[in-house]
Each structure stands twice: as structure tokens, then as C-alpha cells.
Amino acid sequence: MIPQANPGAGYRALKAEIDDAVSRALASGWYILGTEIRAFEAEFAAWLGVSNAIGCGNGTDAIALALRGLGVGPGCTVVTVSHTAVATVAAIEMTGATPLLIDIDPVFYTMDPAALQAVLQDPPAGLPPIKAVVPVHLYGQPADLDRIVPLCRAHGVALIEDCAQAHGARLHGQRVGTFGDAATFSFYPTKNLGALGDGGAVATNNPALAEKIGALRQYGWHKHYISDEVGVNSRLDEIQAAILRAKLPHLDAQNARRRDIAAAFTEVLTGHPLAAPRQRQDVDHVFHLYVTRSARRDRFQAALREAGVGTGIHYPVPVHLQPAYAGRVALGPSGCPETEAAAKEILSLPIYPELSDADVAAIRAALTLLRND
Ligand SMILES: *Cc1c(COP(=O)(O)O)cnc(C)c1O
């Protein structure tokens, strides 16, 4: 079976470099907030093209820390999409703010700017004021920032890009994570840049915000043992930072490999009942996931499983319909019909840089056999 994701293959592909990095971190005798994380933060910020990156415990904490750093908390509403990892919404609730979930556009699966405009112009009654917007660059594709950035500026609300699935993606040649007030990354093992454990980061071009988030991630300490504000413990450890330093120099080439695999799949899916994903104009998509679509999704999933091809569904239940969140989170005036329709039809094929040419050929052959299904 070709698995839909394979973080172990990602380790084996760079085993010597990763093992060296882990040994170096272990031998250093310093395991939390030391030289490895400082070096990783500088290298990641330089690679992304921002002044500051702040490592933290995971991508969920990164969103919560960025929001808190920007002054978002109880008495604030934060707009995001329902078609995302539940983490995006969990992070908003961690700050005490109220999530307001809006719909996606049905072609690219990212935040619908018209729905954003509607709630910014005419906020739903009974909610605290909207203070921030969190678009998600889902599946590795930039959200429609051409329309979202001006809307946030015009309404004076903060913009935090959730880049957990889009390390290295570009819009008009500019990397995502450099458009908003802050951007957040996850280094969960299956992400395009994955640690071998949990990890996350906030990126920003605002040094004062970086300083604040750096304090919030460690008990609100600006100086050791003195909490100037109430913080949390969300640190990226030295071993994970060392692993990320070993992997970062390979990321752009790995994203290029993902794009080549995606192109090979798209070629066989032209005119196929399982529809290929579509790309916005002038983007570099990084294909964290390769998400196809069909009204007969479940049949294709079963047939691919029989052919030895693992698949996934990202995500099967929109956040606003999940047991913990149904009736709890606020929705925009038109609800989330495109989100609900997509959840029933999407299917993620295997995609990661370590897929061999033989694996790609086998997946293409399995898809070709289903062409007349
Ligand atoms: C993975 C992910 C997160 C959360 O990251 P963790 O490191 O698992 O906390 C947040 N948002 C999106 C869109 C994600 O895919």
C-alpha cells in the first residue's frame, strides 16, 4: 500500500544529516531555548523573507500566540474558515476570542473574499467586534490575498496567515507568510517542513510584536523569572530546532518535487471523473495535499485502496458541524454551503517528495483504470 502521507520516508531520505543534528543538540547539554532555536529562527526568517521568526510548541499555539500578541482575546471576534484543520478554530478559542466561521470559494477551497466582505461590512448581531482575520493557505495554495489584504486594511482588522500547509508557497512571486501582520507555521511531521515531533513558529516583520510573542511563549518573561504579562509555556526544543535546521535547506527542492508529482497526477486526471485540483493565477502551489473531487468520492476511495493506493479526506466534517463546535461557533449570514458540499466530495491522493517515480507511475496507472468508472 502506498500511504497517503509518509513522515518516516522523510526522515530516511535525510537520515545522516538529521542524525548529526540530533547528536549535536544532545551533546550541547542545553535543551530548551539555546543556540539551535536561535539559529533556526534566524535561518527560517531569512528563508521566508521577514525580520523575525519565533519558534513555539506547535502550529496551534503559533496561531494563539500571534493573536494574543496582536491584542486579541476575550471580547474580540476572529474570522476564519470552517474548511480547515480544527486547530485553526481551537487556537482562536484558546485566546478567549469568539470564532466567526465563513465559507470558502468552491474552486480553490480558501476563504471566500465576498463572505469576508459581508461580515466586515455588516457584522452578525450579538458578536464582539471583529479584530482579526485568519485566512488559511489550504493544501499548499495561497488564499485570495489580493482581495483579503485590502479588506483587512480598509476595516482596520489584523491579518494573520495560517501557513501550516504552505511553507514556501508564493503569490505573485512573494512567499505567503509575508503579507499579513503575522503568519503562523506548523512543523508537525507530515507538513512540508516537518519536525520529528511537535513544533511551530510565528513570523512577522514587526520586531516589537516578535519581542512580545517571544515573551508570551515563556510565561510572559522579557527577563528571566519576571513575568511582565501572563504567558504560556510553548517552546520549540533544541532537538526539533536542530532537525528543522537540517531539513530547511532541502525544502525548496522538495516543494518542486511535490509540484512535479502533482503535474503527473493532473495529466492523467484531465477529463477524468475524479477532478484534479485547480491552481490560482500566478501562484507557486506547494501541494501539501493533492485534493481531487468527485460526487462518487467514496467509491473512488475504495477502488484506490484495492489498487494499493492510500488516500485521505481533508477534512471530512466542517468545523461548524463537529460535535464540539456545532451550535457553539458563529457562522456568517450565508452559512457555509460550499464547505459542506466540498467535505462530501474531496479526496486526497498520496503526495510527498519521497514518492518514487515507480510509486507515481503506480498511482497514475490506478487512476487511469478508473477513468471510465
Ligand atoms: C496542522 C495545522 C495546524 C496546527 O498545527 P499543529 O502543529 O498540529 O498544532 C493549524 N492549521 C492548519 C491549517 C493545519 O494544517
The ligand as an SDF file (V2000), in Angstrom:
LIG
                    3D

 15 15  0  0  0  0  0  0  0  0999 V2000
   -1.5590   21.3480   11.0390 C   0  0  0  0  0  0  0  0  0  0  0  0
   -2.3600   22.5870   11.0270 C   0  0  0  0  0  0  0  0  0  0  0  0
   -2.4580   23.4390   12.1410 C   0  0  0  0  0  0  0  0  0  0  0  0
   -1.9730   23.0530   13.5050 C   0  0  0  0  0  0  0  0  0  0  0  0
   -0.6980   22.6640   13.6500 O   0  0  0  0  0  0  0  0  0  0  0  0
   -0.2450   21.7360   14.8710 P   0  0  0  0  0  0  0  0  0  0  0  0
    1.2470   21.8410   14.7820 O   0  0  0  0  0  0  0  0  0  0  0  0
   -0.7680   20.3670   14.6100 O   0  0  0  0  0  0  0  0  0  0  0  0
   -0.7760   22.3340   16.1260 O   0  0  0  0  0  0  0  0  0  0  0  0
   -3.1380   24.6290   12.0180 C   0  0  0  0  0  0  0  0  0  0  0  0
   -3.7180   24.9830   10.8610 N   0  0  0  0  0  0  0  0  0  0  0  0
   -3.6780   24.1880    9.7770 C   0  0  0  0  0  0  0  0  0  0  0  0
   -4.3480   24.6390    8.5270 C   0  0  0  0  0  0  0  0  0  0  0  0
   -3.0160   22.9630    9.8260 C   0  0  0  0  0  0  0  0  0  0  0  0
   -3.0000   22.1790    8.7430 O   0  0  0  0  0  0  0  0  0  0  0  0
  1  2  1  0
  2  3  1  0
  2 14  2  0
  3  4  1  0
  3 10  2  0
  4  5  1  0
  5  6  1  0
  6  7  2  0
  6  8  1  0
  6  9  1  0
 10 11  1  0
 11 12  2  0
 12 13  1  0
 12 14  1  0
 14 15  1  0
M  END
$$$$
